[in-house]
Amino acid sequence: MRAAVLTRPGRFEIEERPIPAPGPGEALVRVARVGICGTDLHIFNGHYAAESLPMVPGHEFTGTITALGPGVAGLEVGRRAVVDMNIGCGRCFWCRRNEILNCPEMRQMGITMDGAFAEYMVVPARLVIPAPDDVPFEVLALTEPLACVVRAARKAQVTFGQSVLVIGAGPVGNLHVQLMRTIGAAPVIVTDLSPERVRMALDCGADVGVTDPGGLRQAVLEATDGRGADVVIESVGNRALYAAALGLMRKGGHLAAFGLTGPEDRLALPILDTILNENSVAGSVAGMGQDMHDALTLLVHGRLTTAPFTRAAFPLDEIQQAFDSINDRPGDLKTQIVLGEEDTR
């Protein structure tokens, strides 16, 4: 099989490797599509997981179950599937609470170990989620990023009629917008410096779009009867935007910390105001467990607009070009790598 190995920051090499065989409790998946995540870009640029290189990245993937190891039940060879990338011990306090990222033994496919930019992957069978055969692979490959958004919404406890401000209209920001509308949040406000991405977010369900940072506060106040947003989702990963977010939510509001910042970045939290106003902040970064199942259900039932995420696709041999050009293609909300046969269903 072929695998795309990130040998050093900024450089992929295609290698020939043996097709792995599944062991006890494992499944072999023939990978069909893999989305390029913002985390993949951080790894590619040398900003994250440098200690894991050389490595095969990729974790937003779907494919077909092609073999099962001894002792695996409940899965069927030939069935389409998505895979939860987060591998916990399954026994500890955090795993029992579906907080797998805090598991002391946690590993992540494509981040701390080889991932899905390869034609075949062996994965723990317990993390394989069967998918309907009539859903295109390019849509199924959106399950993992959508699961991250599902988890953020769950932790923020967003419900119908709440006003939500999404800071950032990139790929995940757009998914935040769409999920907020699906939940019934209103109004949904989105802000980004890119007019093209704000327009796409409006096309996908946002009620208000703002491209001028200087007019953002006024736009939020006008849309929320002068209160500020019930929930603010920071989806960029910028310290200044996090600081601004605190002033854009209402008293008693919630800040969903989602965008990844640098490890040294700090937020000056106004402690007294937080206490007196009963504000809250919760971090969230990855979908896991039930989040993956819920995301798949939403995609299967067509609850989200997926076309802006599926039109940019590169074969595995052109993965270097796909990564090198991604910042020049702001209209492509997601870039996918095609590894298996093209989906014609």
GUVEX-602759 format. One line per field, with one value per residue (C-alpha): residue number from 1; x, y, z. Coordinates in Angstrom, 3 decimals. Example, Ala and Ser with C-alpha at 12.3 -4.5 7.8 and 13.67 -1.06 7.14 Angstrom:
BEGIN
resi = 1, 2
X = 12.300, 13.670
Y = -4.500, -1.060
Z = 7.800, 7.140
This chain:
BEGIN
resi = 1, 2, 3, 4, 5, 6, 7, 8, 9, 10, 11, 12, 13, 14, 15, 16, 17, 18, 19, 20, 21, 22, 23, 24, 25, 26, 27, 28, 29, 30, 31, 32, 33, 34, 35, 36, 37, 38, 39, 40, 41, 42, 43, 44, 45, 46, 47, 48, 49, 50, 51, 52, 53, 54, 55, 56, 57, 58, 59, 60, 61, 62, 63, 64, 65, 66, 67, 68, 69, 70, 71, 72, 73, 74, 75, 76, 77, 78, 79, 80, 81, 82, 83, 84, 85, 86, 87, 88, 89, 90, 91, 92, 93, 94, 95, 96, 97, 98, 99, 100, 101, 102, 103, 104, 105, 106, 107, 108, 109, 110, 111, 112, 113, 114, 115, 116, 117, 118, 119, 120, 121, 122, 123, 124, 125, 126, 127, 128, 129, 130, 131, 132, 133, 134, 135, 136, 137, 138, 139, 140, 141, 142, 143, 144, 145, 146, 147, 148, 149, 150, 151, 152, 153, 154, 155, 156, 157, 158, 159, 160, 161, 162, 163, 164, 165, 166, 167, 168, 169, 170, 171, 172, 173, 174, 175, 176, 177, 178, 179, 180, 181, 182, 183, 184, 185, 186, 187, 188, 189, 190, 191, 192, 193, 194, 195, 196, 197, 198, 199, 200, 201, 202, 203, 204, 205, 206, 207, 208, 209, 210, 211, 212, 213, 214, 215, 216, 217, 218, 219, 220, 221, 222, 223, 224, 225, 226, 227, 228, 229, 230, 231, 232, 233, 234, 235, 236, 237, 238, 239, 240, 241, 242, 243, 244, 245, 246, 247, 248, 249, 250, 251, 252, 253, 254, 255, 256, 257, 258, 259, 260, 261, 262, 263, 264, 265, 266, 267, 268, 269, 270, 271, 272, 273, 274, 275, 276, 277, 278, 279, 280, 281, 282, 283, 284, 285, 286, 287, 288, 289, 290, 291, 292, 293, 294, 295, 296, 297, 298, 299, 300, 301, 302, 303, 304, 305, 306, 307, 308, 309, 310, 311, 312, 313, 314, 315, 316, 317, 318, 319, 320, 321, 322, 323, 324, 325, 326, 327, 328, 329, 330, 331, 332, 333, 334, 335, 336, 337, 338, 339, 340, 341, 342, 343, 344, 345
X = 0.000, 0.969, 1.252, 2.015, 4.702, 5.413, 9.170, 9.766, 7.679, 6.497, 7.586, 5.577, 7.015, 4.965, 6.164, 5.300, 4.431, 2.987, -0.741, -1.096, -3.021, -5.569, -4.797, -7.200, -9.866, -8.797, -10.255, -8.586, -10.096, -9.429, -9.325, -11.427, -11.386, -9.487, -10.153, -7.285, -7.818, -6.432, -4.442, -2.901, -1.815, -0.243, 1.696, 2.655, 3.940, 5.962, 3.855, 2.484, 3.417, 6.930, 8.124, 5.948, 7.710, 8.252, 4.582, 1.551, -0.944, -4.687, -7.620, -10.813, -11.385, -13.840, -13.490, -14.565, -14.030, -11.928, -10.862, -11.538, -9.141, -9.897, -12.619, -14.308, -18.102, -20.716, -18.843, -19.241, -16.577, -17.520, -19.424, -18.631, -17.488, -16.044, -13.544, -13.146, -9.533, -9.168, -7.787, -8.150, -7.585, -11.338, -11.067, -10.025, -12.120, -11.914, -12.707, -15.807, -16.978, -16.207, -13.407, -10.876, -8.450, -7.652, -6.889, -3.271, -2.839, -4.599, -3.308, -4.660, -4.524, -2.584, -1.228, 0.646, 0.727, 0.363, -2.936, -5.120, -3.108, -2.493, -4.508, -5.132, -5.297, -5.568, -7.718, -9.328, -12.604, -14.409, -13.816, -15.277, -18.774, -20.650, -22.163, -24.897, -23.700, -25.800, -23.999, -21.066, -17.577, -16.939, -19.844, -18.874, -15.388, -16.988, -18.067, -15.007, -14.905, -18.652, -18.261, -15.898, -18.609, -21.275, -19.181, -18.654, -22.404, -23.091, -20.642, -22.085, -25.613, -26.949, -30.690, -33.366, -33.891, -30.396, -28.276, -24.881, -21.859, -19.368, -15.966, -14.380, -16.102, -13.538, -14.378, -15.173, -16.710, -19.122, -20.018, -20.624, -23.001, -24.887, -25.207, -26.425, -29.163, -30.047, -30.346, -32.625, -30.344, -31.393, -29.992, -26.768, -24.104, -20.810, -17.733, -14.619, -12.221, -12.970, -16.081, -16.187, -16.319, -18.881, -21.034, -20.754, -21.738, -24.779, -25.678, -25.391, -27.716, -26.176, -28.560, -25.994, -22.536, -19.852, -16.523, -15.555, -14.021, -14.763, -18.485, -18.753, -19.821, -22.544, -23.808, -23.999, -25.836, -28.314, -29.028, -29.529, -31.642, -28.572, -27.654, -24.801, -24.734, -25.920, -23.027, -19.804, -17.773, -14.151, -13.201, -10.015, -7.459, -6.363, -5.659, -6.962, -10.205, -10.646, -10.252, -12.786, -15.206, -15.533, -17.005, -19.387, -21.403, -24.241, -24.197, -24.657, -23.343, -21.012, -17.692, -16.985, -13.193, -12.604, -9.855, -6.350, -3.866, -0.166, 0.837, 2.020, -1.113, -3.060, -6.457, -6.927, -10.259, -12.107, -12.750, -15.220, -17.322, -17.309, -18.596, -21.146, -22.441, -22.425, -20.517, -18.974, -16.138, -15.657, -12.980, -13.626, -11.498, -12.284, -15.375, -15.339, -17.638, -21.275, -20.252, -19.133, -22.396, -24.466, -22.433, -22.854, -26.608, -26.852, -24.940, -26.907, -30.158, -28.946, -29.114, -26.095, -25.071, -21.990, -21.290, -18.819, -16.766, -16.520, -15.608, -11.816, -10.305, -6.737, -5.361, -2.817, 0.025, -0.785, -0.958, 2.026, 0.228, -2.972, -1.211, 0.931, -2.087, -4.652, -4.227, -4.661, -8.111, -10.285, -13.403, -12.675, -13.874, -12.374, -9.784, -10.030, -7.482, -8.863, -7.236, -9.713, -11.755, -13.949, -17.358, -20.011, -23.041
Y = 0.000, 3.660, 6.024, 9.750, 10.267, 13.731, 13.317, 16.830, 20.015, 21.006, 17.839, 14.729, 11.614, 8.746, 5.387, 1.813, -0.211, -3.661, -3.820, -4.368, -7.304, -6.791, -8.450, -9.448, -6.792, -4.852, -4.049, -3.290, -0.318, 0.541, 4.328, 6.156, 9.830, 11.923, 15.566, 17.956, 19.388, 22.560, 20.300, 18.644, 22.083, 22.845, 19.573, 20.279, 23.732, 22.398, 24.033, 20.857, 17.197, 17.675, 14.908, 12.435, 12.967, 11.160, 10.175, 9.526, 12.270, 12.283, 11.578, 12.831, 9.642, 7.115, 3.903, 0.269, -2.525, -5.119, -7.557, -8.287, -9.655, -12.485, -11.828, -8.963, -9.053, -6.584, -5.407, -6.585, -6.853, -4.702, -2.164, 1.526, 3.054, 6.037, 5.773, 7.607, 8.818, 9.005, 5.883, 5.740, 2.876, 2.395, 1.735, 4.911, 7.641, 9.884, 7.175, 6.184, 9.803, 10.080, 12.541, 10.459, 13.317, 13.317, 9.588, 9.062, 6.494, 8.511, 8.289, 9.958, 8.591, 10.910, 13.004, 10.793, 7.746, 6.986, 8.066, 7.896, 9.341, 5.712, 3.285, 0.925, 1.349, -1.083, 0.406, -0.773, -2.401, -0.779, 2.627, 1.657, 3.020, 1.405, 3.842, 3.493, 2.446, 5.105, 8.056, 9.280, 8.897, 12.643, 13.309, 10.560, 12.098, 15.116, 13.037, 13.714, 17.525, 17.703, 15.587, 18.228, 20.838, 18.584, 18.246, 22.014, 22.601, 19.917, 21.439, 24.919, 23.521, 25.560, 25.370, 26.873, 30.622, 31.427, 33.982, 32.695, 34.546, 32.424, 34.065, 32.678, 31.495, 28.918, 25.217, 24.544, 27.988, 27.231, 23.915, 25.732, 28.079, 25.226, 23.210, 26.246, 26.764, 23.062, 23.231, 26.243, 29.014, 32.477, 34.782, 33.175, 35.826, 35.107, 37.253, 36.829, 39.061, 37.128, 38.430, 35.192, 32.993, 35.212, 34.997, 31.198, 31.167, 33.299, 30.930, 28.048, 29.556, 32.481, 35.367, 38.169, 38.403, 40.906, 41.501, 44.785, 44.180, 47.778, 47.264, 43.848, 44.925, 47.186, 44.453, 41.964, 44.405, 45.295, 41.621, 40.783, 43.689, 45.297, 42.342, 40.623, 37.021, 34.173, 32.079, 33.135, 30.469, 31.369, 29.213, 30.951, 30.461, 34.056, 35.485, 38.950, 37.437, 35.494, 38.728, 40.444, 37.540, 38.253, 41.641, 40.315, 37.900, 38.966, 38.876, 35.232, 34.236, 31.457, 31.455, 28.263, 28.065, 26.058, 27.673, 26.438, 29.107, 28.884, 27.073, 30.300, 32.349, 33.505, 35.141, 37.818, 36.747, 39.456, 37.343, 39.599, 40.235, 36.511, 35.759, 38.532, 38.079, 34.283, 33.899, 30.589, 29.318, 25.761, 24.336, 21.759, 20.515, 16.978, 14.861, 11.338, 8.489, 9.537, 12.779, 10.724, 8.772, 11.948, 13.668, 10.695, 10.689, 14.371, 13.791, 10.683, 12.609, 15.618, 18.163, 20.130, 21.718, 19.748, 20.906, 23.687, 21.053, 18.390, 20.099, 20.211, 16.736, 15.666, 12.169, 10.849, 11.449, 15.191, 15.571, 17.936, 20.248, 20.011, 21.218, 23.838, 25.438, 25.290, 28.891, 30.115, 28.508, 30.243, 29.251, 25.580, 25.089, 21.622, 19.811, 16.042, 13.446, 10.609, 7.245, 4.597, 4.316, 7.294, 7.002, 6.642, 5.863
Z = 0.000, -0.345, 2.596, 2.750, 5.386, 6.761, 7.068, 8.357, 8.612, 5.164, 3.362, 2.427, 0.830, -0.609, 0.704, -0.191, 2.902, 3.576, 4.160, 7.924, 9.330, 12.132, 15.429, 18.195, 18.726, 15.612, 12.192, 8.865, 7.046, 3.425, 3.573, 0.984, 1.944, 4.499, 5.287, 5.994, 9.473, 10.997, 13.318, 10.265, 9.066, 12.450, 12.227, 8.596, 9.554, 12.466, 15.185, 16.766, 17.384, 16.007, 18.295, 16.364, 13.001, 10.722, 10.771, 8.601, 9.605, 8.950, 11.248, 9.528, 7.585, 6.269, 4.358, 4.078, 6.581, 4.737, 7.470, 11.144, 13.723, 16.140, 18.668, 16.820, 16.766, 15.579, 12.462, 8.890, 6.181, 3.187, 5.271, 5.119, 8.379, 10.203, 13.017, 16.327, 16.311, 20.106, 21.753, 25.530, 27.904, 28.243, 31.977, 33.789, 35.418, 32.325, 29.784, 31.755, 31.527, 27.778, 28.559, 26.672, 25.977, 29.695, 29.816, 30.932, 28.140, 25.432, 21.853, 18.720, 15.211, 12.925, 15.805, 18.243, 15.936, 12.236, 10.778, 7.699, 4.807, 3.893, 1.811, 4.738, 8.512, 11.390, 14.148, 17.398, 16.379, 19.316, 17.678, 14.293, 13.600, 10.685, 8.200, 5.568, 2.121, 0.396, 2.024, -0.119, 1.295, 0.959, 3.324, 5.766, 6.015, 7.708, 10.715, 12.882, 12.455, 12.992, 16.143, 17.528, 16.986, 18.497, 21.646, 21.917, 21.624, 24.207, 26.701, 26.090, 26.616, 23.725, 23.255, 21.014, 21.086, 22.383, 20.580, 19.445, 18.108, 16.151, 15.822, 12.674, 9.484, 8.431, 8.049, 11.702, 12.214, 9.388, 11.023, 14.320, 12.474, 10.863, 14.044, 15.987, 13.440, 13.525, 17.319, 17.015, 18.274, 17.126, 16.033, 14.845, 14.271, 12.502, 12.087, 9.965, 8.056, 4.848, 3.052, 1.027, 4.101, 5.828, 2.708, 2.747, 6.427, 5.641, 2.807, 5.299, 7.870, 9.762, 10.415, 10.706, 9.153, 10.180, 8.430, 10.125, 13.581, 14.523, 14.024, 15.651, 19.126, 17.785, 15.465, 18.332, 20.583, 17.838, 17.193, 20.888, 22.160, 23.708, 25.953, 24.143, 22.942, 25.146, 23.819, 22.104, 20.273, 19.576, 16.597, 15.434, 18.187, 18.716, 22.174, 21.248, 19.950, 23.177, 25.125, 22.863, 23.281, 27.005, 26.156, 23.533, 25.657, 27.897, 31.685, 32.562, 29.151, 28.136, 26.277, 24.346, 24.035, 20.875, 18.752, 19.582, 20.684, 21.416, 24.635, 26.265, 25.550, 28.604, 29.027, 31.679, 33.153, 35.110, 38.178, 40.016, 36.911, 36.137, 39.631, 39.880, 36.325, 36.638, 33.375, 32.371, 30.183, 28.918, 26.664, 23.976, 21.108, 19.928, 19.424, 20.813, 21.761, 21.492, 19.762, 16.742, 16.652, 16.871, 14.140, 11.830, 12.460, 11.521, 8.282, 7.359, 7.722, 5.749, 8.536, 7.261, 3.980, 2.935, -0.636, 0.372, 2.222, -0.470, -3.754, -3.255, -3.590, -4.379, -4.994, -2.517, -4.986, -4.894, -1.118, -1.109, -3.544, -1.515, 1.645, -0.129, -1.821, 0.946, 2.130, -1.451, -1.670, 0.973, -0.946, -0.258, 3.286, 3.361, 1.272, 1.078, 0.003, -2.116, -1.457, -2.529, -5.687, -6.456, -4.852, -7.534, -5.410
